[in-house]
Amino acid sequence: MENSTAPKSVGIIMDGNRRWAKENELHKFEGHKAGLEKIKEVLQWIQDTGISEVTFYAFSSENWSRAEDEVGEMMRLVEYAFGAWMDEVVQKGIRIRIIGDRTKFSQKIQELFLKAEESTKSGDKGTLIFALSYGGRSEIIAAANSAMRSGVTEITEESLRANMWSHDLQDPELIIRTGGDKRLSNFLTWQSVYSELFFIDTKWPAFSKEEFFAILEEYSGRERRHGK
């Protein structure tokens, strides 16, 4: 049931996949795979909450520096997510957006991104955003360069925002990080200045529906003054 006190936009830093796999004596790739399945589960939870946008921090700009075999495994998972897995999302009427530096991905994956966005652009059941090859600082720098190339002579908040990868998206009112660390790790640096932050110890694949709704309940009781 839709909740009028629920945030309209939520960001989720999905941390703990590898540690979850290790604890369960699984290969780290199984942790990433379980993390992808958790995304589908969370989408089910939010369908009737009033949340219209959710951004998953799926692959940071820093993640490219991980071991070559792990990056390769994650790229295969990205191909799967935007291939067969995406058919389920399309059927749910959800719009897909990808934010980040796409140029670092293979041509095949870039084409899958475009196909996912194009095939879901008329979706009216909410927006699912994947932050891939994403860094908040990189987004700000890219926006400033884009604004200058367009002829802007003075950078303002409006001109900067208009050139961001996330220019058409809402600022997250709530950001959740799983896995125990208490930092944003370059996630939505510009957009998160007034976000309510929740850090939980549970690793992403083990994140539960009860924990999610407990966070929404606590969020509904917070006073958001935006500096006023």
C-alpha positions in Angstrom: 0.0 0.0 0.0 1.3 3.4 -0.9 2.6 5.4 2.0 2.5 9.2 1.8 5.4 9.5 4.2 7.7 7.3 2.1 10.5 9.0 0.2 10.0 9.4 -3.5 13.6 8.7 -4.4 15.9 6.2 -2.7 19.6 5.4 -3.2 21.1 2.1 -2.2 24.8 1.3 -1.8 24.9 -2.5 -2.2 27.9 -3.4 -0.1 29.0 -6.8 1.3 28.6 -9.2 -1.6 32.1 -10.6 -1.4 32.1 -10.9 2.3 28.7 -12.6 2.3 30.1 -15.1 -0.2 33.1 -15.8 2.0 31.0 -16.3 5.1 28.9 -18.8 3.2 32.0 -20.6 1.7 31.1 -19.5 -1.8 33.1 -18.0 -4.7 33.0 -14.2 -4.7 31.2 -14.3 -8.0 28.3 -16.1 -6.3 28.1 -13.1 -3.9 27.7 -10.7 -6.9 25.1 -13.0 -8.4 23.2 -13.1 -5.2 23.4 -9.3 -5.0 21.7 -9.1 -8.4 18.9 -11.4 -7.3 18.4 -9.2 -4.3 17.8 -6.2 -6.6 14.8 -8.0 -8.0 13.6 -8.8 -4.6 13.9 -5.2 -3.4 12.0 -4.0 -6.5 9.1 -6.2 -5.4 9.1 -4.6 -1.9 9.0 -1.0 -3.2 6.3 -1.4 -5.8 3.5 -0.3 -3.5 5.4 2.0 -1.1 5.1 5.3 -3.0 8.8 5.2 -3.9 9.0 6.3 -7.6 12.8 6.1 -8.1 15.5 3.8 -6.8 19.2 4.1 -7.6 21.5 1.1 -7.1 25.2 1.7 -6.8 26.2 -1.3 -8.9 29.7 -0.6 -10.1 31.8 2.3 -9.1 34.5 4.1 -11.2 37.0 2.7 -8.6 35.8 -0.9 -9.1 37.7 -1.0 -12.5 40.9 -1.4 -10.4 39.8 -4.7 -9.0 41.4 -8.0 -10.1 41.0 -8.7 -13.8 39.1 -11.9 -13.3 36.6 -10.3 -10.9 36.0 -7.4 -13.3 35.4 -9.9 -16.1 32.9 -11.8 -14.0 31.1 -8.7 -13.1 30.9 -7.6 -16.8 29.4 -11.0 -17.6 26.8 -10.3 -14.9 26.1 -6.9 -16.3 25.5 -8.5 -19.7 23.1 -11.0 -18.1 21.3 -8.2 -16.2 20.7 -6.2 -19.3 19.9 -9.2 -21.4 17.5 -12.0 -20.2 17.0 -10.5 -16.8 15.8 -7.2 -18.2 12.8 -8.8 -19.8 11.2 -9.2 -16.4 11.7 -5.5 -15.6 10.1 -4.5 -18.9 7.0 -6.6 -18.1 6.7 -4.7 -14.8 6.4 -1.4 -16.6 9.5 0.1 -14.9 11.7 2.7 -16.7 15.4 2.0 -16.8 18.2 4.6 -16.5 21.9 4.1 -16.4 24.2 6.8 -15.0 28.0 6.7 -15.2 30.9 6.7 -17.7 29.6 4.3 -20.4 32.7 4.7 -22.5 34.6 2.3 -20.4 32.3 -0.6 -21.2 32.5 -2.8 -24.2 30.5 -1.8 -27.3 28.1 -4.8 -26.7 27.3 -3.6 -23.1 26.9 0.0 -24.3 24.3 -1.2 -26.8 22.5 -3.2 -24.1 22.3 0.0 -22.0 20.7 1.9 -24.9 18.3 -0.9 -25.6 17.2 -1.1 -22.0 16.6 2.6 -21.8 14.8 2.8 -25.1 12.6 -0.2 -24.6 11.5 1.0 -21.1 11.2 4.8 -21.7 7.4 4.7 -21.6 7.4 2.7 -18.3 5.1 4.4 -15.7 5.5 2.1 -12.7 8.7 3.8 -11.4 12.3 4.3 -12.4 15.1 1.9 -11.8 18.5 3.6 -12.0 21.8 1.7 -12.2 25.0 3.7 -11.3 27.6 1.9 -13.3 31.2 3.0 -13.8 29.9 5.8 -11.6 31.7 8.3 -9.3 30.1 11.4 -7.9 33.2 13.5 -8.4 33.5 12.3 -12.0 29.9 13.2 -12.7 30.5 16.8 -11.5 33.6 17.2 -13.6 32.0 15.7 -16.7 29.0 18.1 -16.2 31.3 21.1 -15.9 33.1 20.2 -19.0 29.9 19.6 -20.9 28.5 22.9 -19.8 31.6 24.7 -21.0 31.5 23.0 -24.3 27.9 24.1 -24.7 29.0 27.7 -24.4 28.2 28.4 -20.8 30.3 31.3 -19.6 29.6 30.9 -15.9 29.0 27.7 -14.0 25.9 27.8 -11.8 24.0 25.1 -9.9 21.4 25.1 -12.7 23.9 24.8 -15.6 25.9 22.1 -13.7 22.8 20.0 -12.9 21.5 20.3 -16.4 24.6 18.6 -17.7 24.8 15.8 -15.2 24.3 12.1 -16.1 21.4 12.2 -13.6 20.0 15.5 -14.9 16.4 14.2 -15.2 16.4 12.3 -11.9 15.3 13.4 -8.4 17.8 13.8 -5.5 17.5 10.9 -3.2 15.7 11.7 0.0 17.0 8.5 1.6 20.2 6.6 1.1 20.8 3.1 2.5 24.2 1.4 2.8 24.5 -2.2 3.7 27.6 -4.0 4.8 28.6 -2.1 7.9 30.7 0.8 6.5 29.5 4.3 7.2 30.4 6.4 4.2 29.0 7.2 0.8 32.1 6.2 -1.2 31.6 8.7 -4.0 27.9 7.9 -4.5 25.7 10.8 -5.7 28.0 13.4 -4.2 26.1 16.4 -5.5 22.6 14.9 -5.0 23.1 13.6 -1.5 23.6 16.8 0.4 20.2 16.6 2.2 19.6 12.9 2.0 18.7 11.0 5.1 21.4 8.3 5.7 21.0 4.8 7.0 23.9 2.5 7.6 23.3 -1.2 8.5 25.6 -4.1 9.2 23.7 -6.6 7.1 25.5 -7.5 3.9 23.5 -6.8 0.8 22.5 -10.4 -0.2 21.1 -10.9 3.3 19.2 -7.6 3.4 15.6 -8.4 4.5 12.2 -6.9 3.9 11.8 -6.4 7.6 15.0 -4.2 7.7 13.9 -2.2 4.7 10.5 -1.4 6.1 12.0 -0.6 9.5 14.2 2.0 7.7 11.2 3.5 6.0 9.4 3.7 9.3 12.3 5.5 11.0 12.6 7.8 7.9 9.0 8.8 8.3 9.7 10.1 11.8 12.7 12.2 10.8 12.3 16.0 10.4 13.8 17.2 7.2 14.5 20.9 7.4 16.9 21.4 4.5 18.9 24.0 6.5 15.8 26.0 7.5 
